[in-house]
């Protein structure tokens, strides 16, 4: 009798502990939120118009550096602005283990989780197409933007998140090598290739020679795929090339970036409450070294616009180093107050993304109407674009702060 009573009490305690675990809120990773906030501010910060300010002050190295890092490089290489999309993609991977664990704690079955993941993937794809179709005469079926690229690979990342780390690394290597091999086997543009027909000037200085020419702009496997695939879909006119060189197939190596983020997220969870700074630092250094070697040996150049496998490695390494900096400052040294403005933005990244794409014209026109232009010329005409951009950014942040205080967070 006493034994049965003890067993019942033990079971009651286990059930209570289980209910408390489900009810207990999962602590947010402040370093990740701050990093995501920086990424979103870089995207929102295009309104600061550093290029216009640099043009007004041609002798200033400071403004030239800022302007360079607020634009995408023409082809190979990297500026700070080029890290927006890989960082956003990497952080989607970091968040994935937390999302899965949260749903498991709530008792959701694998099938239910998979259904939600498929819905999330489709929603990201449709949202990307919707935003790209604004001001278009019809739906603009294009698949190279950040949200669509993540959506195309997200379900595969979810499935791999349930595999052992060994298979995740094997999958990453297979994806990148297989993608590289497909491009390497596709015929390179010959000496008489008509670059002008695909929107590339004949004297464009950024094309590669030799083996690396397999990754030249609009003369590659991804371009051939888009000429076939995008013309299957309804279009106002026939697709011939993307002016920036961006491609639908980039979602395949982009999946590699999500997987790198997935490993970072799992390392975060496995080491908690400690922060695996050393592991992040080693991973970041090795990935950057691998991407650099591939680039300078001509095996595979580092090109963000077509998301080459070398770019996946190189940019993934930079993402790990960003994690090192934010984690060391915020989690290790406990210096958190400075990061609060970033956290406000990072905790509501989808809302921030939508604000820029849907509300920017309204905010800009409203400021012009109600404040005029003279108030933004207080520091001179050269800094007017900057001051106006700061005003727009302030409006963005106030809106996100209000949502943060009201605990209104947009989730997909």
C-alpha positions in Angstrom: 0.0 0.0 0.0 2.8 2.3 1.0 4.7 1.3 -2.1 1.8 2.1 -4.4 1.3 5.5 -2.7 5.0 6.3 -3.2 4.7 5.3 -6.9 1.7 7.5 -7.3 3.5 10.5 -5.7 6.5 9.9 -7.9 4.3 9.9 -11.0 2.5 13.0 -9.9 5.8 14.8 -9.4 7.0 13.7 -12.9 3.8 14.9 -14.5 4.0 18.2 -12.6 7.6 18.6 -13.7 6.6 17.8 -17.3 3.8 20.4 -17.2 6.2 23.0 -15.7 8.7 22.3 -18.4 6.1 22.9 -21.1 4.8 26.0 -19.4 8.3 27.5 -18.7 9.1 30.0 -21.4 12.2 29.4 -23.5 14.9 32.0 -22.9 15.7 33.9 -26.0 19.3 34.0 -27.2 20.1 37.8 -26.8 23.3 37.5 -28.9 21.4 36.0 -31.8 18.6 38.6 -31.6 21.2 41.4 -31.6 23.0 39.9 -34.6 19.7 39.6 -36.4 18.9 43.2 -35.5 22.2 44.4 -37.0 21.4 42.5 -40.2 18.0 44.1 -40.4 19.4 47.6 -39.7 21.9 47.1 -42.5 19.0 46.3 -44.8 16.8 49.2 -43.6 19.9 51.5 -43.6 19.9 51.7 -47.4 17.7 54.8 -46.9 20.8 56.5 -45.3 22.2 57.0 -48.9 25.9 56.9 -48.1 26.7 56.9 -51.8 25.0 60.3 -52.2 26.9 61.7 -49.2 30.2 60.3 -50.6 29.5 62.0 -53.9 29.0 65.3 -52.0 32.3 64.8 -50.2 34.6 63.2 -52.9 37.8 63.7 -50.8 36.4 61.9 -47.8 37.8 58.3 -47.4 35.3 57.8 -44.5 32.2 58.3 -46.6 33.7 56.3 -49.5 34.2 53.3 -47.2 30.7 53.6 -45.9 29.3 53.9 -49.4 31.2 50.8 -50.6 29.9 48.7 -47.7 26.3 49.8 -48.4 26.3 48.4 -52.0 26.8 44.9 -53.4 30.1 44.2 -55.0 29.8 43.9 -58.8 30.8 40.2 -58.8 33.5 38.5 -56.8 34.4 39.5 -53.3 32.4 40.9 -50.4 31.3 44.1 -48.8 29.3 44.4 -45.6 26.1 44.8 -47.5 26.7 41.4 -49.1 26.5 39.8 -45.7 22.8 40.7 -45.2 21.3 37.8 -47.0 23.7 35.1 -45.8 23.4 36.3 -42.3 19.6 36.3 -42.4 19.7 32.8 -43.9 22.3 31.6 -41.4 20.2 32.8 -38.5 17.2 31.0 -39.9 19.3 27.9 -39.5 20.4 28.9 -35.9 16.7 29.3 -34.9 15.7 25.9 -36.3 16.8 23.7 -33.4 15.1 26.0 -30.9 11.9 25.9 -32.9 11.9 22.1 -33.1 12.7 21.8 -29.4 9.8 24.2 -28.5 7.3 22.2 -30.6 8.6 18.9 -29.1 8.1 20.3 -25.6 4.5 21.0 -26.5 4.0 17.4 -27.5 3.7 18.0 -31.3 4.2 14.9 -33.5 6.8 14.8 -36.2 4.0 14.8 -38.8 2.5 18.0 -37.4 5.9 19.7 -37.3 6.5 18.7 -40.9 3.2 20.1 -42.0 3.9 23.4 -40.3 7.3 23.5 -41.9 5.9 22.9 -45.3 3.4 25.7 -44.7 6.2 28.0 -43.5 8.2 27.2 -46.6 5.3 28.0 -48.9 4.5 31.2 -47.1 8.1 32.4 -47.4 8.1 31.7 -51.1 4.7 33.4 -51.7 5.7 36.3 -49.5 8.9 36.8 -51.5 7.0 36.7 -54.8 4.4 39.1 -53.5 6.9 41.7 -52.4 8.8 41.4 -55.7 5.5 41.9 -57.5 4.7 45.3 -56.0 4.2 47.9 -58.7 4.3 45.2 -61.4 1.5 44.7 -63.9 1.1 41.1 -62.9 2.6 38.5 -60.5 6.3 38.6 -60.9 7.4 35.0 -60.6 11.0 35.4 -59.4 12.8 33.2 -56.9 16.1 34.8 -56.1 15.2 37.1 -53.2 16.0 36.3 -49.6 12.7 35.0 -48.4 12.0 32.8 -51.4 15.5 31.3 -51.3 15.1 30.4 -47.6 11.6 29.0 -48.3 12.9 26.7 -51.1 15.4 25.1 -48.8 13.8 25.3 -45.4 11.9 22.0 -45.4 15.1 20.1 -46.4 16.9 21.8 -43.5 14.1 20.8 -41.2 14.4 17.1 -42.2 18.2 17.2 -41.9 17.8 18.8 -38.4 16.5 15.4 -37.3 19.6 13.6 -38.6 22.8 13.0 -36.7 25.5 15.7 -37.0 27.6 13.3 -39.1 24.9 13.1 -41.8 24.3 16.9 -41.6 28.0 17.5 -42.5 27.9 14.8 -45.2 24.8 16.4 -46.6 26.4 19.8 -46.6 29.5 18.5 -48.4 27.4 16.6 -50.9 25.2 19.6 -51.7 28.2 21.9 -52.3 30.3 19.5 -54.2 27.4 18.3 -56.3 26.4 21.8 -57.2 30.0 22.8 -58.0 30.4 19.7 -60.2 27.2 20.5 -62.2 28.5 24.0 -62.9 32.0 22.7 -63.8 30.6 20.2 -66.3 28.3 22.7 -67.9 30.1 24.3 -71.0 31.9 27.5 -70.2 31.3 30.5 -72.4 33.7 30.5 -75.3 35.9 33.3 -76.6 33.1 34.5 -79.0 30.3 34.3 -76.5 27.8 37.2 -76.9 27.8 38.7 -73.4 25.8 41.8 -74.6 22.9 39.5 -75.4 22.6 38.6 -71.7 23.1 42.1 -70.3 26.8 42.0 -69.7 28.9 44.7 -71.5 31.6 43.2 -73.8 34.3 45.1 -71.8 32.9 44.2 -68.3 36.1 43.8 -66.2 34.7 41.3 -63.7 34.4 38.2 -65.8 36.8 35.3 -65.1 39.1 33.6 -67.5 40.1 29.9 -67.6 38.3 27.3 -65.6 36.7 30.0 -63.4 34.8 31.3 -66.4 32.1 28.6 -65.6 31.0 31.1 -63.0 30.8 34.2 -65.3 27.7 36.4 -65.2 24.6 35.2 -67.1 26.6 32.6 -69.0 26.3 29.6 -66.7 24.2 26.6 -65.7 21.9 28.7 -63.4 21.2 31.2 -66.3 20.3 28.3 -68.6 18.0 26.9 -66.0 16.2 30.2 -65.5 15.7 30.8 -69.3 13.9 27.5 -69.3 12.1 27.5 -66.0 11.0 31.1 -65.6 9.5 31.2 -69.1 7.2 28.3 -68.2 5.4 30.7 -65.8 3.2 33.6 -66.8 5.2 36.7 -67.7 4.6 40.1 -69.3 7.6 39.4 -71.5 10.0 36.6 -72.1 12.8 36.2 -69.5 16.2 36.5 -71.1 18.5 37.3 -68.1 18.6 38.8 -64.6 20.3 42.2 -64.6 22.1 41.5 -61.4 23.0 37.9 -62.3 20.9 36.4 -59.6 19.5 32.9 -60.0 16.7 30.6 -58.9 19.1 27.6 -58.4 21.1 29.6 -55.8 18.6 28.1 -53.2 20.7 24.9 -53.4 24.0 26.3 -52.0 21.8 28.6 -49.8 20.6 25.5 -48.1 24.2 24.9 -47.2 24.2 28.3 -45.4 21.1 27.2 -43.5 22.8 24.0 -42.5 25.8 25.9 -41.2 23.4 27.9 -39.1 21.7 24.7 -37.9 25.0 23.4 -36.6 25.6 26.7 -34.8 22.2 26.5 -33.2 22.7 22.9 -32.1 26.1 23.8 -30.7 24.4 26.7 -28.7 21.9 24.3 -27.3 24.3 21.5 -26.5 26.7 23.8 -24.6 24.1 25.8 -22.7 24.4 27.6 -20.4 28.0 28.0 -21.7 28.7 29.7 -25.0 30.9 27.6 -27.5 33.0 30.6 -28.5 36.1 28.5 -29.3 34.1 26.1 -31.5 32.5 29.1 -33.4 35.9 30.7 -33.8 37.5 27.5 -35.2 34.6 26.9 -37.6 34.6 30.5 -38.8 38.3 30.5 -39.4 38.3 27.2 -41.3 35.4 28.1 -43.5 36.9 31.4 -44.5 40.2 29.7 -45.2 38.5 27.1 -47.4 36.5 29.7 -49.4 39.6 31.8 -49.9 41.7 28.8 -51.1 38.9 27.8 -53.6 38.7 31.4 -54.9 42.4 32.1 -55.4 43.2 28.7 -56.9 40.4 29.3 -59.5 38.6 26.1 -58.5 35.5 28.0 -57.4 35.3 31.8 -57.0 33.6 33.6 -54.1 30.6 35.2 -55.8 27.6 36.2 -53.7 25.2 37.0 -56.6 25.2 33.4 -57.8 25.9 31.9 -54.3 28.9 29.8 -55.4 29.9 26.9 -53.0 33.0 29.0 -52.2 30.7 31.8 -51.2 28.7 29.5 -48.9 31.8 28.5 -47.1 33.4 32.0 -47.0 30.2 33.9 -45.9 29.3 31.1 -43.5 32.7 31.6 -41.8 32.0 35.3 -41.5 28.6 34.6 -39.9 30.3 32.4 -37.3 32.7 35.2 -36.5 29.8 37.6 -36.1 28.4 35.1 -33.6 31.7 35.1 -31.8 31.7 38.8 -31.4 28.1 39.2 -30.3 28.2 36.1 -28.0 31.4 37.3 -26.3 30.2 40.8 -25.7 26.6 39.9 -24.6 26.8 36.5 -23.1 30.4 36.2 -21.8 31.1 39.7 -20.8 27.4 40.5 -20.0 27.5 43.8 -21.8 23.9 43.9 -22.8 22.5 47.4 -22.6 24.2 48.6 -25.8 22.5 45.8 -27.7 19.0 46.7 -26.7 18.2 48.8 -29.9 19.4 45.9 -32.0 17.4 43.4 -30.0 14.2 45.4 -30.6 14.7 45.1 -34.3 16.0 41.5 -34.3 13.2 40.1 -32.2 10.7 41.3 -34.9 12.8 40.7 -38.1 9.8 39.8 -40.3 8.0 43.0 -39.3 11.1 45.0 -40.1 11.5 43.3 -43.5 7.9 44.1 -44.4 8.2 47.7 -43.2 11.0 48.4 -45.6 9.2 46.8 -48.6 5.7 48.0 -47.9 5.8 51.3 -45.9 9.0 53.1 -46.9 7.4 55.2 -49.7 4.6 56.2 -47.3 7.0 57.2 -44.5 9.2 59.1 -46.9 6.3 61.0 -48.5 4.8 61.8 -45.1 8.1 63.2 -43.8 8.4 65.4 -46.9 4.8 66.6 -46.6 4.7 67.4 -42.9 8.3 68.4 -42.2 9.5 69.8 -45.5 13.1 69.6 -46.6 14.8 72.5 -44.8 14.9 70.7 -41.5 17.1 68.0 -43.0 19.5 70.6 -44.5 20.5 71.9 -41.1 24.0 70.4 -41.5 24.3 71.3 -45.1 23.1 70.0 -48.4 25.7 67.3 -48.6 24.4 65.6 -45.5 20.7 66.1 -46.3 20.2 62.5 -47.6 21.8 61.1 -44.4 19.7 63.2 -42.1 16.5 62.3 -43.9 17.5 58.6 -43.8 18.1 58.9 -40.0 14.6 60.3 -39.7 13.1 57.4 -41.6 15.2 54.9 -39.6 13.9 56.5 -36.3 10.3 56.0 -37.4 11.0 52.4 -38.2 12.6 51.8 -34.8 9.8 53.6 -32.9 7.3 51.3 -34.6 9.3 48.2 -33.8 9.8 49.4 -30.2 6.1 49.8 -29.7 5.5 46.3 -31.0 8.3 45.0 -28.7 6.7 46.7 -25.6 3.3 45.3 -26.6 4.9 41.9 -27.2 3.6 41.9 -30.8 5.9 39.6 -32.8 5.3 38.6 -36.4 6.0 34.9 -36.9 5.9 32.7 -40.0 
